[in-house]
């Protein structure tokens, strides 16, 4: 039986690139997204990459607690061991702490942090029981360097890195690996309409390649943080 990848927000951007990379290496894939059409398109793409890849999708808005629970239950219902969990779902709404609209903080934290927290609590105990598994948390360079117009996003990503560090300490004795991935500006739909050349961005495929290479290290080694930036530096 193929190993199983669970990646949240897998229908676009970094999540999609990670799903495609792992599918190409013989993994089955579980993912979620807000739009069923995007998920269907992803499933078709993964089966073209690897006809033996089993793809399980669930339409979910992980800014909503009940839909996070439903996704966890969906994964558990497969009754399969999760080899790799990638907490990728995120939202970026530019603004400043003193000026952003009421409710932006709550929405951002629910999407970027709380969803990952509850998915970890739902799926990782089985990894602990089996003494095997890998958790990647998609953070950001905003996890270590705040910037104007980063507002709630920077706060959420700092918190995500903090969660990753705590989880790493908790799980090391259980042989479950934990890695924070901190990409800089990456060429995804979040940057649609920005008048900048592609070479100013990281390619999502490069993030996926780096994640898979990190996963592929021996059982005795873990990369705790992956800091990835465009060659020309952050924007």
PASEBA-1860 file (N, C-alpha, C; in nm, 3 decimals):
! residues 235
1> XXXXXXXX> 0.085/-0.120/0.000/0.000/0.000/0.000/0.088/0.125/0.000 ~ 0.049/0.226/-0.075/0.124/0.351/-0.080/0.122/0.421/0.056 ~ 0.227/0.497/0.083/0.225/0.583/0.199/0.126/0.698/0.175 ~ 0.083/0.761/0.285/-0.022/0.862/0.276/0.028/0.999/0.317 ~ 0.004/1.097/0.229/0.028/1.239/0.257/-0.105/1.307/0.285 ~ -0.109/1.386/0.392/-0.222/1.477/0.417/-0.168/1.619/0.408 ~ -0.222/1.697/0.315/-0.180/1.836/0.300/-0.304/1.923/0.293 ~ -0.313/2.021/0.382/-0.427/2.110/0.380/-0.405/2.219/0.276
9> XXXXXXXX> -0.514/2.267/0.218/-0.503/2.371/0.116/-0.420/2.324/-0.003 ~ -0.448/2.202/-0.050/-0.365/2.142/-0.153/-0.404/2.172/-0.296 ~ -0.507/2.252/-0.317/-0.555/2.272/-0.454/-0.479/2.381/-0.530 ~ -0.397/2.462/-0.457/-0.326/2.572/-0.524/-0.190/2.593/-0.459 ~ -0.104/2.665/-0.528/0.019/2.716/-0.472/0.113/2.611/-0.416 ~ 0.169/2.640/-0.299/0.265/2.551/-0.235/0.201/2.416/-0.203 ~ 0.079/2.418/-0.154/0.011/2.292/-0.120/-0.004/2.201/-0.241 ~ -0.041/2.259/-0.353/-0.056/2.179/-0.475/0.079/2.123/-0.520
17> XXXXXXXX> 0.183/2.207/-0.517/0.315/2.160/-0.558/0.363/2.045/-0.470 ~ 0.335/2.053/-0.340/0.373/1.945/-0.248/0.293/1.819/-0.280 ~ 0.164/1.833/-0.305/0.082/1.717/-0.341/0.135/1.651/-0.467 ~ 0.170/1.730/-0.566/0.221/1.675/-0.693/0.355/1.605/-0.674 ~ 0.442/1.664/-0.594/0.573/1.603/-0.571/0.559/1.468/-0.502 ~ 0.482/1.463/-0.395/0.469/1.338/-0.321/0.395/1.233/-0.404 ~ 0.296/1.275/-0.482/0.227/1.179/-0.571/0.325/1.119/-0.670 ~ 0.415/1.200/-0.721/0.514/1.151/-0.818/0.609/1.050/-0.756
25> XXXXXXXX> 0.617/1.051/-0.623/0.706/0.959/-0.552/0.631/0.842/-0.490 ~ 0.508/0.820/-0.537/0.435/0.700/-0.497/0.342/0.715/-0.378 ~ 0.317/0.837/-0.333/0.226/0.860/-0.221/0.082/0.869/-0.269 ~ -0.012/0.825/-0.183/-0.151/0.865/-0.196/-0.168/1.000/-0.126 ~ -0.273/1.074/-0.164/-0.286/1.213/-0.117/-0.426/1.239/-0.063 ~ -0.432/1.302/0.054/-0.556/1.355/0.111/-0.540/1.506/0.120 ~ -0.640/1.579/0.072/-0.631/1.723/0.083/-0.770/1.785/0.092 ~ -0.770/1.916/0.117/-0.896/1.990/0.127/-0.875/2.127/0.065
33> XXXXXXXX> -0.986/2.192/0.034/-0.984/2.326/-0.022/-1.124/2.382/-0.022 ~ -1.135/2.511/-0.049/-1.266/2.576/-0.043/-1.352/2.548/-0.165 ~ -1.289/2.521/-0.280/-1.364/2.507/-0.405/-1.352/2.365/-0.459 ~ -1.466/2.299/-0.475/-1.466/2.161/-0.521/-1.408/2.149/-0.661 ~ -1.431/2.248/-0.746/-1.377/2.244/-0.881/-1.225/2.239/-0.882 ~ -1.163/2.318/-0.793/-1.017/2.317/-0.783/-0.967/2.182/-0.733 ~ -1.040/2.122/-0.641/-1.001/1.991/-0.588/-1.013/1.883/-0.696 ~ -1.119/1.891/-0.776/-1.137/1.794/-0.884/-1.024/1.807/-0.987
41> XXXXXXXX> -0.987/1.930/-1.017/-0.879/1.953/-1.112/-0.747/1.898/-1.057 ~ -0.722/1.919/-0.928/-0.602/1.864/-0.865/-0.601/1.712/-0.873 ~ -0.714/1.650/-0.840/-0.721/1.503/-0.843/-0.687/1.450/-0.981 ~ -0.741/1.513/-1.085/-0.710/1.471/-1.221/-0.560/1.485/-1.250 ~ -0.501/1.595/-1.204/-0.359/1.619/-1.226/-0.274/1.513/-1.157 ~ -0.308/1.479/-1.033/-0.230/1.382/-0.958/-0.238/1.243/-1.022 ~ -0.355/1.209/-1.075/-0.369/1.078/-1.140/-0.295/1.073/-1.272 ~ -0.278/1.187/-1.337/-0.196/1.191/-1.457/-0.048/1.174/-1.423
49> XXXXXXXX> -0.007/1.234/-1.313/0.132/1.221/-1.267/0.161/1.076/-1.227 ~ 0.067/1.016/-1.156/0.083/0.879/-1.107/-0.052/0.809/-1.110 ~ -0.077/0.725/-1.211/-0.207/0.658/-1.223/-0.243/0.572/-1.102 ~ -0.143/0.532/-1.023/-0.170/0.449/-0.906/-0.199/0.531/-0.781 ~ -0.194/0.663/-0.793/-0.218/0.750/-0.678/-0.366/0.755/-0.642 ~ -0.397/0.720/-0.518/-0.534/0.737/-0.468/-0.545/0.878/-0.410 ~ -0.648/0.949/-0.452/-0.665/1.088/-0.411/-0.798/1.102/-0.336 ~ -0.791/1.159/-0.217/-0.909/1.179/-0.133/-0.922/1.329/-0.107
57> XXXXXXXX> -1.035/1.387/-0.144/-1.052/1.531/-0.126/-1.178/1.561/-0.047 ~ -1.174/1.672/0.025/-1.289/1.718/0.101/-1.299/1.869/0.088 ~ -1.414/1.917/0.045/-1.436/2.061/0.038/-1.450/2.114/0.180 ~ -1.359/2.203/0.219/-1.356/2.251/0.358/-1.307/2.395/0.362 ~ -1.363/2.471/0.453/-1.316/2.606/0.485/-1.257/2.597/0.625 ~ -1.124/2.590/0.635/-1.062/2.565/0.763/-1.056/2.687/0.853 ~ -1.118/2.797/0.810/-1.136/2.909/0.903/-1.252/2.882/0.999 ~ -1.326/2.774/0.973/-1.443/2.738/1.054/-1.411/2.613/1.134
65> XXXXXXXX> -1.425/2.623/1.264/-1.388/2.514/1.354/-1.458/2.384/1.319 ~ -1.587/2.391/1.287/-1.661/2.268/1.259/-1.612/2.200/1.133 ~ -1.561/2.277/1.038/-1.512/2.216/0.915/-1.371/2.159/0.934 ~ -1.296/2.214/1.027/-1.169/2.152/1.066/-1.195/2.014/1.125 ~ -1.292/2.008/1.216/-1.329/1.880/1.278/-1.377/1.780/1.173 ~ -1.455/1.828/1.077/-1.506/1.739/0.972/-1.392/1.685/0.887 ~ -1.291/1.767/0.860/-1.179/1.719/0.780/-1.098/1.616/0.858 ~ -1.074/1.640/0.985/-1.004/1.541/1.068/-1.080/1.409/1.069
73> XXXXXXXX> -1.212/1.416/1.085/-1.293/1.295/1.085/-1.287/1.224/0.950 ~ -1.281/1.303/0.843/-1.269/1.247/0.707/-1.139/1.167/0.694 ~ -1.030/1.223/0.742/-0.901/1.154/0.735/-0.903/1.029/0.822 ~ -0.953/1.042/0.943/-0.960/0.927/1.033/-1.047/0.816/0.975 ~ -1.150/0.855/0.901/-1.241/0.757/0.843/-1.176/0.669/0.738 ~ -1.062/0.712/0.685/-0.989/0.629/0.590/-0.920/0.512/0.658 ~ -0.901/0.523/0.790/-0.837/0.419/0.872/-0.701/0.380/0.814 ~ -0.621/0.484/0.787/-0.486/0.463/0.734/-0.387/0.546/0.813
81> XXXXXXXX> -0.266/0.496/0.825/-0.162/0.573/0.893/-0.119/0.690/0.805 ~ -0.109/0.807/0.864/-0.060/0.925/0.793/0.092/0.927/0.805 ~ 0.160/0.918/0.693/0.306/0.923/0.692/0.357/1.066/0.704 ~ 0.293/1.157/0.630/0.336/1.297/0.628/0.212/1.387/0.638 ~ 0.216/1.480/0.733/0.112/1.582/0.748/0.174/1.718/0.718 ~ 0.115/1.790/0.624/0.161/1.925/0.592/0.049/2.025/0.622 ~ 0.070/2.107/0.723/-0.026/2.213/0.756/0.008/2.335/0.670 ~ -0.068/2.350/0.562/-0.037/2.451/0.462/-0.143/2.560/0.450
89> XXXXXXXX> -0.265/2.532/0.490/-0.374/2.628/0.471/-0.339/2.764/0.533 ~ -0.365/2.870/0.457/-0.336/3.002/0.509/-0.410/3.111/0.433 ~ -0.420/3.226/0.496/-0.482/3.342/0.432/-0.395/3.463/0.461 ~ -0.380/3.549/0.361/-0.305/3.674/0.378/-0.394/3.790/0.339 ~ -0.424/3.874/0.436/-0.506/3.993/0.413/-0.423/4.113/0.458 ~ -0.364/4.188/0.363/-0.272/4.295/0.401/-0.341/4.403/0.483 ~ -0.267/4.458/0.575/-0.321/4.564/0.659/-0.232/4.585/0.780 ~ -0.254/4.694/0.851/-0.175/4.725/0.969/-0.257/4.701/1.095
97> XXXXXXXX> -0.189/4.672/1.203/-0.257/4.635/1.326/-0.358/4.740/1.368 ~ -0.323/4.868/1.356/-0.414/4.974/1.400/-0.521/5.006/1.297 ~ -0.506/4.956/1.174/-0.599/4.998/1.070/-0.680/4.888/1.005 ~ -0.644/4.762/1.027/-0.717/4.655/0.958/-0.858/4.641/1.013 ~ -0.947/4.589/0.930/-1.088/4.578/0.967/-1.109/4.490/1.088 ~ -1.214/4.518/1.161/-1.252/4.435/1.274/-1.278/4.292/1.226 ~ -1.225/4.196/1.297/-1.247/4.055/1.262/-1.136/3.992/1.181 ~ -1.045/4.075/1.124/-0.935/4.021/1.044/-0.843/3.935/1.129
105> XXXXXXXX> -0.816/3.981/1.250/-0.728/3.904/1.339/-0.787/3.766/1.367 ~ -0.915/3.762/1.400/-0.978/3.635/1.433/-0.979/3.540/1.313 ~ -1.015/3.593/1.195/-1.018/3.510/1.074/-0.880/3.456/1.042 ~ -0.779/3.543/1.052/-0.643/3.501/1.018/-0.591/3.395/1.115 ~ -0.614/3.416/1.242/-0.568/3.318/1.340/-0.642/3.186/1.326 ~ -0.772/3.192/1.302/-0.849/3.068/1.284/-0.794/2.988/1.165 ~ -0.764/3.059/1.056/-0.720/2.992/0.934/-0.576/2.945/0.943 ~ -0.487/3.034/0.985/-0.344/3.008/0.977/-0.289/2.928/1.093
113> XXXXXXXX> -0.350/2.942/1.210/-0.295/2.878/1.330/-0.387/2.774/1.391 ~ -0.510/2.814/1.423/-0.598/2.723/1.496/-0.630/2.598/1.416 ~ -0.645/2.612/1.284/-0.675/2.493/1.203/-0.561/2.392/1.215 ~ -0.436/2.441/1.206/-0.320/2.351/1.219/-0.314/2.289/1.357 ~ -0.341/2.368/1.458/-0.339/2.319/1.597/-0.437/2.204/1.615 ~ -0.559/2.221/1.566/-0.660/2.117/1.587/-0.636/1.996/1.497 ~ -0.581/2.016/1.378/-0.549/1.903/1.292/-0.436/1.821/1.353 ~ -0.336/1.887/1.408/-0.229/1.817/1.479/-0.286/1.735/1.594
121> XXXXXXXX> -0.371/1.794/1.673/-0.429/1.724/1.787/-0.516/1.606/1.742 ~ -0.574/1.618/1.623/-0.659/1.510/1.575/-0.584/1.395/1.510 ~ -0.473/1.425/1.439/-0.406/1.322/1.358/-0.273/1.273/1.414 ~ -0.204/1.356/1.489/-0.070/1.317/1.533/-0.069/1.211/1.643 ~ -0.171/1.201/1.730/-0.167/1.094/1.829/-0.147/0.954/1.769 ~ -0.200/0.930/1.650/-0.177/0.799/1.587/-0.030/0.785/1.544 ~ 0.033/0.894/1.501/0.176/0.890/1.472/0.254/0.853/1.597 ~ 0.218/0.914/1.709/0.285/0.886/1.836/0.269/0.739/1.872
129> XXXXXXXX> 0.149/0.688/1.855/0.122/0.547/1.885/0.208/0.454/1.799 ~ 0.224/0.490/1.670/0.301/0.407/1.578/0.451/0.438/1.584 ~ 0.488/0.546/1.653/0.626/0.593/1.660/0.684/0.613/1.520 ~ 0.607/0.682/1.438/0.650/0.712/1.300/0.562/0.822/1.244 ~ 0.622/0.909/1.163/0.546/1.014/1.097/0.626/1.142/1.087 ~ 0.574/1.235/1.009/0.643/1.361/0.985/0.539/1.472/0.975 ~ 0.564/1.582/1.043/0.477/1.699/1.038/0.557/1.817/0.983 ~ 0.508/1.875/0.875/0.563/2.000/0.822/0.461/2.111/0.846
137> XXXXXXXX> 0.503/2.220/0.905/0.418/2.336/0.924/0.468/2.449/0.833 ~ 0.381/2.491/0.740/0.421/2.596/0.646/0.408/2.731/0.717 ~ 0.521/2.782/0.757/0.527/2.913/0.821/0.557/3.016/0.714 ~ 0.652/3.106/0.737/0.682/3.214/0.643/0.803/3.289/0.695 ~ 0.869/3.363/0.607/0.970/3.456/0.658/0.905/3.559/0.751 ~ 0.772/3.577/0.738/0.699/3.664/0.831/0.696/3.606/0.971 ~ 0.735/3.479/0.987/0.745/3.419/1.120/0.864/3.474/1.198 ~ 0.960/3.531/1.128/1.081/3.580/1.196/1.108/3.728/1.171
145> XXXXXXXX> 1.034/3.788/1.076/1.055/3.930/1.045/0.921/3.994/1.008 ~ 0.867/4.075/1.097/0.742/4.145/1.066/0.769/4.262/0.972 ~ 0.662/4.308/0.907/0.677/4.418/0.812/0.547/4.498/0.808 ~ 0.558/4.622/0.761/0.439/4.707/0.749/0.342/4.643/0.651 ~ 0.216/4.648/0.685/0.106/4.586/0.610/0.102/4.434/0.629 ~ 0.184/4.382/0.723/0.175/4.240/0.756/0.069/4.212/0.861 ~ 0.044/4.308/0.948/-0.063/4.300/1.047/-0.083/4.165/1.112 ~ -0.206/4.117/1.104/-0.243/3.991/1.168/-0.172/3.872/1.106
153> XXXXXXXX> -0.136/3.882/0.979/-0.066/3.771/0.914/0.067/3.744/0.983 ~ 0.145/3.849/1.008/0.274/3.831/1.075/0.255/3.773/1.215 ~ 0.153/3.821/1.286/0.126/3.769/1.419/0.098/3.619/1.411 ~ 0.013/3.579/1.316/-0.025/3.438/1.305/0.094/3.350/1.268 ~ 0.182/3.402/1.183/0.297/3.322/1.140/0.404/3.314/1.249 ~ 0.421/3.419/1.328/0.508/3.408/1.445/0.454/3.298/1.539 ~ 0.323/3.298/1.559/0.262/3.197/1.647/0.276/3.057/1.590 ~ 0.265/3.044/1.458/0.281/2.914/1.394/0.421/2.857/1.418
161> XXXXXXXX> 0.521/2.942/1.407/0.657/2.896/1.433/0.672/2.856/1.580 ~ 0.609/2.930/1.669/0.612/2.894/1.811/0.548/2.759/1.835 ~ 0.435/2.732/1.770/0.370/2.602/1.782/0.461/2.491/1.731 ~ 0.528/2.519/1.618/0.618/2.420/1.559/0.729/2.383/1.657 ~ 0.787/2.484/1.722/0.896/2.457/1.816/0.848/2.374/1.935 ~ 0.730/2.406/1.985/0.676/2.328/2.096/0.647/2.184/2.055 ~ 0.591/2.168/1.936/0.557/2.035/1.887/0.683/1.952/1.865 ~ 0.786/2.014/1.812/0.913/1.945/1.792/0.964/1.887/1.925
169> XXXXXXXX> 0.959/1.966/2.030/1.008/1.918/2.160/0.921/1.804/2.213 ~ 0.791/1.813/2.193/0.701/1.710/2.244/0.716/1.577/2.171 ~ 0.745/1.583/2.042/0.738/1.462/1.961/0.873/1.395/1.937 ~ 0.983/1.461/1.969/1.114/1.403/1.935/1.133/1.265/2.000 ~ 1.088/1.247/2.124/1.108/1.119/2.192/1.016/1.010/2.136 ~ 0.918/1.050/2.053/0.826/0.953/1.994/0.860/0.920/1.849 ~ 0.978/0.964/1.804/1.025/0.936/1.668/0.936/0.997/1.559 ~ 0.867/1.105/1.594/0.789/1.180/1.496/0.864/1.309/1.467
177> XXXXXXXX> 0.897/1.333/1.342/0.974/1.451/1.304/0.883/1.572/1.282 ~ 0.937/1.690/1.308/0.864/1.815/1.292/0.956/1.918/1.228 ~ 0.909/1.981/1.121/0.988/2.082/1.051/0.903/2.204/1.020 ~ 0.956/2.321/1.047/0.894/2.447/1.004/0.952/2.487/0.868 ~ 0.866/2.522/0.776/0.907/2.568/0.643/0.877/2.718/0.635 ~ 0.981/2.798/0.610/0.968/2.943/0.611/1.001/2.998/0.472 ~ 0.906/2.995/0.379/0.933/3.051/0.247/0.915/3.203/0.246 ~ 0.998/3.268/0.166/0.976/3.409/0.135/0.871/3.421/0.026
185> XXXXXXXX> 0.865/3.533/-0.046/0.765/3.553/-0.150/0.767/3.439/-0.253 ~ 0.655/3.374/-0.268/0.643/3.258/-0.356/0.540/3.286/-0.463 ~ 0.567/3.244/-0.585/0.483/3.279/-0.699/0.355/3.197/-0.698 ~ 0.256/3.247/-0.624/0.124/3.185/-0.615/0.018/3.290/-0.649 ~ -0.108/3.248/-0.646/-0.217/3.339/-0.681/-0.229/3.457/-0.584 ~ -0.165/3.446/-0.467/-0.169/3.557/-0.372/-0.105/3.683/-0.431 ~ -0.019/3.664/-0.530/0.052/3.777/-0.590/-0.007/3.818/-0.725 ~ -0.123/3.765/-0.759/-0.187/3.803/-0.885/-0.205/3.954/-0.893
193> XXXXXXXX> -0.170/4.012/-1.007/-0.187/4.155/-1.027/-0.068/4.239/-0.987 ~ 0.031/4.176/-0.923/0.152/4.249/-0.883/0.247/4.257/-1.002 ~ 0.293/4.375/-1.032/0.379/4.396/-1.149/0.526/4.375/-1.113 ~ 0.563/4.247/-1.097/0.700/4.210/-1.066/0.739/4.090/-1.152 ~ 0.864/4.080/-1.193/0.907/3.968/-1.277/0.910/3.838/-1.197 ~ 0.889/3.724/-1.265/0.885/3.594/-1.195/1.013/3.563/-1.118 ~ 1.126/3.614/-1.165/1.252/3.582/-1.099/1.265/3.646/-0.960 ~ 1.172/3.732/-0.924/1.173/3.791/-0.789/1.104/3.701/-0.687
201> XXXXXXXX> 1.053/3.586/-0.734/0.977/3.497/-0.647/1.039/3.357/-0.641 ~ 1.010/3.288/-0.533/1.039/3.145/-0.523/0.934/3.069/-0.604 ~ 0.974/2.962/-0.669/0.880/2.875/-0.737/0.819/2.778/-0.635 ~ 0.686/2.759/-0.635/0.627/2.661/-0.543/0.690/2.523/-0.554 ~ 0.730/2.487/-0.676/0.792/2.356/-0.698/0.924/2.343/-0.622 ~ 0.996/2.455/-0.606/1.121/2.450/-0.530/1.095/2.425/-0.382 ~ 0.988/2.483/-0.330/0.950/2.455/-0.191/0.915/2.307/-0.176 ~ 0.837/2.255/-0.271/0.798/2.114/-0.266/0.919/2.021/-0.273
209> XXXXXXXX> 1.012/2.052/-0.361/1.134/1.971/-0.374/1.211/1.970/-0.242 ~ 1.219/2.087/-0.178/1.294/2.098/-0.053/1.225/2.020/0.059 ~ 1.093/2.028/0.063/1.017/1.952/0.164/1.039/1.802/0.144 ~ 1.031/1.756/0.020/1.047/1.612/-0.002/1.190/1.567/0.030 ~ 1.289/1.647/-0.007/1.428/1.613/0.024/1.449/1.604/0.175 ~ 1.387/1.694/0.248/1.397/1.693/0.394/1.332/1.569/0.452 ~ 1.214/1.535/0.401/1.146/1.413/0.444/1.233/1.290/0.418 ~ 1.311/1.292/0.312/1.385/1.174/0.268/1.514/1.148/0.346
217> XXXXXXXX> 1.551/1.235/0.438/1.671/1.213/0.518/1.657/1.089/0.605 ~ 1.768/1.043/0.659/1.767/0.923/0.743/1.684/0.946/0.869 ~ 1.644/0.838/0.935/1.564/0.851/1.058/1.637/0.922/1.171 ~ 1.769/0.938/1.158/1.849/0.993/1.267/1.869/1.144/1.255 ~ 1.812/1.205/1.151/1.837/1.347/1.125/1.705/1.419/1.099 ~ 1.694/1.540/1.152/1.578/1.624/1.122/1.627/1.766/1.095 ~ 1.568/1.830/0.996/1.590/1.973/0.972/1.478/2.046/1.045 ~ 1.511/2.121/1.146/1.406/2.180/1.229/1.340/2.299/1.162
225> XXXXXXXX> 1.417/2.377/1.083/1.361/2.493/1.014/1.421/2.504/0.875 ~ 1.336/2.525/0.776/1.378/2.547/0.638/1.348/2.691/0.601 ~ 1.451/2.774/0.589/1.436/2.914/0.551/1.469/2.927/0.402 ~ 1.370/2.966/0.323/1.384/2.969/0.177/1.351/3.109/0.127 ~ 1.444/3.169/0.053/1.421/3.304/0.003/1.452/3.311/-0.146 ~ 1.392/3.408/-0.217/1.434/3.432/-0.356/1.583/3.466/-0.359 ~ 1.650/3.427/-0.466/1.793/3.455/-0.479/1.823/3.606/-0.464 ~ 1.733/3.690/-0.515/1.753/3.836/-0.509/1.704/3.896/-0.379
233> XXX> 1.657/3.814/-0.285/1.615/3.863/-0.156/1.465/3.887/-0.150 ~ 1.416/3.914/-0.030/1.274/3.940/-0.011/1.232/4.069/-0.079 ~ 1.104/4.080/-0.104/1.050/4.200/-0.170/1.041/4.316/-0.071
END
